[in-house]
Amino acid sequence: MRTHSVVGSPLGDLVVIADDGTVTGLYFADRHRGRPARAEFGDRDDNGFLAVRQQLREYFDGDRRDFELPLDARGDDFQRRVWQLVAAIPYGGTRSYGELADDLGDRSLAQQVGAAVGANPLCLLVACHRVVGADGRLTGYAGGLDRKRFLLELEEPAERRASRLF
């Protein structure tokens, strides 16, 4: 049975979707490229999703680096391979689209990697905000670059933050 709820966050409301208790989607409620139509969210259940709510709160408070939730990112085989690589990027780290393509064995796949990252149905939980351009610039994010910047700053190691001039 598919259900959903809305979870508040410092970045605005998030829509979390689950099938039989397994999280299949986490999207920004106000704008999120690739978000499914409202009719696909399932019934609203504001009493469920307690673990999701708690872990997101801990993440935004800086007390959680990894999520421990049952997840099912649904996509084709290529997308799933890319999402596994993205999920392996450590908290506070970044990788470029090209580096992920290299991990797949073919640097020329960088654009396809970008498309797969953009189709990630589990924002934050599979941290696609950690994927940046080849030169470290912020590029594309389904929830907008301001949110991507916020998330990267949230995860930025204290020693790197302290060494910045501005």
N, C-alpha and C positions, 0 to 999 in steps of 0.2 A: 504494500500500500504506500503510495507517494503522499508525503506531507511536507509542509514548509512552515517556516516561522520567520519573523523579522527580528534581527538582533541589532541593537544600537552599538555604535562604535565611534571613536574620535573622528573617523572618516565619513560618518553618516551611516544610515541604516544599511544593513546587509540582509539579503534574503538567503536563507539556508534551506536546501531541499534535500530530502532523504527518501530512499525507498527501503521500506522495512528496517529502518534504523541505521542504514548505511548512507553516509553523506555522499550525494551525487552532484551537488552544486552549491557554490557559495558565490554570490554576485552582489555588486553594489546596487542598491535599490533604485537610486535616482538615475544613474547612467552607467551602463556597462555594455560595451560592444559585445555582441554574441550571446547576451542573456536570452534564455528561452521565453516564449510568450507566457503571459500570466496564466493562461489556461493549462499550462504544463507543470505548474508548481505543485499541484495536488491540494488537498484540504489544508487549511491553516490549523496549526497546533501550537498555540503559545505556551502550553504547559510542558511540551516536550523539549528536546534539544538542550537539556540542562548541561551536559558535558561540553557541547559546542559553545554555549554561552560562557561557561566558566573558563574554558581554555582560551577563548578569544580575549576575555577580560584580562587574564593573566599575561597573555602575549602583549597587549597594549600597555599594561602596567610595567612591562619589562621583566616579568617573572617567569616567562615561558619562552623557550627557544624552539621547541619541537612540539608538534601536535600529536596526540595519541587518540585518534578517532578512527572508526571504521570508514574508509574512503573507497569510492569507486568512480574514478575519472573515466567517463565513457567517451571513447573515440576510436579511431582506426589504429592499426598496429603501429604506424609511424608516430602518430600523436602520442600514444601511450609510451613509446620508447623515449620520446623527447620529454614528456612529463616526468618519467622516472629520473632522467638526468637532472631536470630542474629540481625535483624533490631532494636530490643529493647535494645541492648547493648549500653549504652550511650557513647558519644564521650569521649575519654580518658580512657575508661574502658575496661576490658577484662573479658571473661568467658572461662571456659574450656569445652572441648567436653563432659566430664562427667557431669558437671553442667547443660549443655543444655539437656543431656539425662535425668538427674534428673527432670528437668522442664517438660519433656515429660512423666514422671512417671515411667521410667525404666532405671536405671543406666547401664544395660547391652546393651543399644542401643548406647553407645558411639562411636563404630566403624561406625555404620550406620549414626550417626550424622556427623562424620568426612567425610563420603562419600557425604552426602548432602551438607555440607559446601563447599567441593571441587567442587561440581557441580553448585554452585551459578553463575547464568549468569549475575549478576549485581555487579561486583566487585566495591569497593568504595561506591557505592550507597546503597548496603546492605553490611555492613562493615565486611566481613568475616575475614579480617585481625585482628579483635579484638578477635578471638577465638584462644586460646593457649592450650598447653599441660597441664596436671594435675598439674605439678610442675612449671608452668609459662613459660616453655621453648617455643621458637618459633618452631612450627611444621607446615609442609605443607602449601603452599600457591601457588595458580595457577600461579601467576606472579613471583614466586621465593622469597626466604626468605629475600634477601636484600631489596626488595620492602616492604615486610611485616614489617621489622625492621624500615624502613624509615617512614612508615605510623604510626606506634605505637609511634615513637619518635616525629613525627609532632603533634600528639594528646596528648602527655604526659603533664600532669598538671605541671605548672611552679614550684610549691613547691616540687614535686617529682624530677623534673629535677635538682633543686638547691641542693637537698639533696644527689644526687649521687656523689661519689668520682671521678668517671671517666666518 
